[in-house]
Amino acid sequence: KLGLYLRHSKGGDPRLITPITSASYGSGADVSPDGSLITYTEGIIVSGTSIIYVVPTNGGAPQGIGTGFCARFRPDGQRIGFIRGILGHREPSGKLEFWSSGTDGRDRRREFIDTIHTGGSWSFSYSPDGKKIAWIRTFTGNYSEIVIHNLETGQESQVTFDRKSVDEVAWAGNNHIAYTSDRS
């Protein structure tokens, strides 16, 4: 059965948290820092849109909090960041946009617009303090780099200069950034 499941790391049977309809797909699950909530994306195949949901880890009705992709909890668990402006979510800006909302879907706001991104890969990860994100930016020439975007000041700094493809990024608690790339 297609759905969002939870399983203990030591084994045992998986537990269905919520089903996902056969006319859609699920992706991008993330667990809140306190372990009480899960956010995931459910894409609707017919319309090409994706809805971000939050559901308690002990089960219950999922709550839609908006449309977008790549939902991640901020390290303090108070907000969920997500990406808009791709696939079925074209924004008036015509660009990739980073948004966030409260875990209940309220206080939704656009944090910034990436005016340089030209398509391709998209992913982000919060810094351990939640004040910055490591962001994948794709450039003309179909390569991508990792950029650090300060959510408080708007300042950015590019941290890779490989002119290769970057597909996923994760910011570890020790301030290291792990990423997948075809750089070699």
N, C-alpha and C positions, 0 to 999 in steps of 0.2 A: 504494500500500500504506500503510495506517494505521500510523504509527510515530513514534518520536522520531528526528529527523534532525539532523545537524551539517553546517554548510556554512561554508567560509572566507568572510570578509567581502569578499574581493577577487574572489570568483566560484568557478567550478568546479562539479563535480557534488556534490550533497548525498550524505552518507554515512549510511546507516541505522545508528543506534546500537542500537535495540531495537524490535521490532514491538510494536504494541498490538492486542489482540484485537478482533474486530469486535463483541463484546458489551460493549464499553467505550469510553471516550473518554479522551484525554490532554489535560492542561492544566497551566498554571503551571510551566513549566520554569525552572530557575535554575542557573547555573554557579558552581562553587566559585571563590573568589578566585584560587587557583593554576591553575585551568583543568583540573584532573584529574577532577572529578566533575560529574555533572548530577543534580539532583533534579527530579522531576516527579510529578504526581498522575495516577493512572489511576482513573477512576470506573467502577464496575460498574453498568450501566444497570438490570439486573434488581433488584438489592438496594438501589440508591440509596446505596451506600457508596463511599468513595474511599480508595485506598491510596497512600501516599507511597513512592516508590521512589528509590533512589540507584543510578547506573550509572556506570562509568568512561567518560570521553569517548572512549577508544580502543575502546570496545565491551566486551562481556562480559555476564554474567548480571545483571539488575537485582536488587537486594536490597530487599525491603519493610522499611520501618523503622517503620511504624505507619499508623493511619488518621487522616485529616484533610484539610485543604485549604491552599492558599496557602503551600507550603513554600518557605523562603528560607534561604540560607546566612548565618550570622553572618559579619561581615567578616573575622574571623580564620580562617574555614573550619573551625573545630573543632566547631560545632554547627549544627543545622538547626532553625529555628523553624517552627511551623505552627499552624493554627487548628482547633479542634474545637468541637462544640456546635451545628453547623448541619446541615441536610439529614438524611442518614442517620446522623449522629453525635451524637445527643442524649446529653448527659452527665448524671450524677445531679444536678448543680447546676442543670440546666435553663437554663444561661446559656452565653454565648460564652466559650471558654477559650483561652488562649495556652499552648502546649506547646513543648518543645524536646527534642532528643535528640542524642546523638553521631552522627556521620556513618555509623556502623555500626548505628544503631538502639538501641544500649545507652544506659544512663543517661537514660532517658526521664523527663521530669518536667513537671508542670504548673507554669508560671511564675506565672500569675495567672488569676483569674476576673473577667470584666467583668460586674459586677452590675447595670449600668445599660443595656447594649445591649438593644434591643427587637426586633431583626431587621433585615432589609434588607442593605445593603452590608457587606462585610467585607474588609479588606485590612490589611497592615502592611508596614513597612520598617524595618530596623535603622538606627540612627545609625552614623556612620562608625567609632566606637569600640566598637560592639556592646553598649553598656551601657543603651541606651534603644531604644524603638521608637516610631515614629509609627503610630498605631492609628486605624482608622475606628470611631467609635461612633455607632450609630443610636439616636435618641431617639423617645419617643412623639410622634406628629405626623408621623412618616415623614420626618424630615430627619436628616442625619448631619454630624458634625464631626470634626476631627482632634484627637486627644489624644496627648500625649507621655507614655508610661509608662516610668518609671525601673525597670529590671529589678532593680537592686540594693536600692533603698530602698522601692519600691512607690509612690512619690509620682507624682502625675499633674498635668498642666497642659493645659488646652484651648487650642489655638492658632488655631482658626477659630471664628467666631461668626456665620456667614452664615444659619443655619437653612435650608440648601439641601441637596441631595443631593451627597455625595462618593462616588466610585466606586472610585478607585484612588489609592495614595499611594506615593511614592518619595523616599527621603532621599538627597540628593546629597552627595558628598565635601566640598563647600564649605559644609555645614550649611544648605543651602536644601532645602525640601520642595516637591516638585512633586506636583500632584494634579489629578484631573479632577473637575469640578463643574458644576452648572447654575446657578451663582450669578448669572450675568448674564442 
